[in-house]
């Protein structure tokens, strides 16, 4: 299993883990290996409080279809449960079931400097890719900071693309605290050691918005079609190649045991008669994905047939999460004179 790298500068008090994923598309292999896998494995290993949520307020910065959003929220909850999140060990909830995060967002916005948001890389990237930005997209990191600070979180397991947002949360907490006293705790990012930046089928970062992602539960023909798209070149199997330069090996590394992975690498490096071609490697990858997620696919099918159970888990999660956020909101209101 992937051990997260040691965090630095974490708050020394009791540990609280928190993270969120947007329901703006189907969860993909980058979300799984970079984040969701940690969200599922950490609670079983680390006796501490764990909060994981579906960031539907954030998704509204790009979503425009209410039915699709509702379905994706449910699908995301089912994804977590099917992959093995234990609701007794971790609180799973919907972001918008805790409206207090919006109040905390406003408080953080009143003490945070504008320059923090102007430097946000993820906003700039989205605009450079042609997304017409709304105000919510610009404010996105403030809401994310409120998500983190509302639950007194100290450790935030995420992929590398979210690290700057967590630094912004640290700065926003520090600004508020410097004016009103110690209200918010200092959070730190927690990254997967090996998979904090999973590539997409085209070799760029895998992303819900780049059209280069592979859904965790993809299977059969659509899976084969997607893996067929992984970029290769026209060199023949016999030609000796450096596996480090092959995108296919970045994918195989997500699934194969180290000894098997090294075996394939060595055969590609050596080349010659009988060396595996790209087609062979893709077949191996397809089989590995099918096998890895087969049990979760079966659980997903069961959960799809039991919507009441999913609702029950989300409602229970919301009650627990909300109690924490209300306490933080009240503390922050008192500190700045609103109560
Ligand atoms: P989102 O929905 O873009 O991604 C969910 C999680 O998956 C990670 N991730 C990746 N990791 C490795 N390789 C990739 N290619 C890859 N793509 C995505 C992300 O880093 C993330 O951990 N802003 C957040 C949601 C959020 C949040 C929060 C997270 C809202 N409030 C508070 C933590 C704490 C987002 O859009 O994630």
Boltz pocket constraint, residues with backbone or C-beta under 6 A from the ligand:
constraints:
  - pocket:
      binder: B
      contacts: [[A, 18], [A, 19], [A, 20], [A, 21], [A, 22], [A, 23], [A, 30], [A, 31], [A, 32], [A, 33], [A, 34], [A, 35], [A, 36], [A, 55], [A, 58], [A, 143], [A, 144], [A, 147], [A, 148], [A, 156], [A, 157], [A, 158], [A, 159], [A, 160], [A, 161], [A, 162], [A, 165], [A, 195], [A, 196], [A, 197], [A, 198], [A, 199], [A, 205], [A, 206], [A, 207]]
      max_distance: 6.0
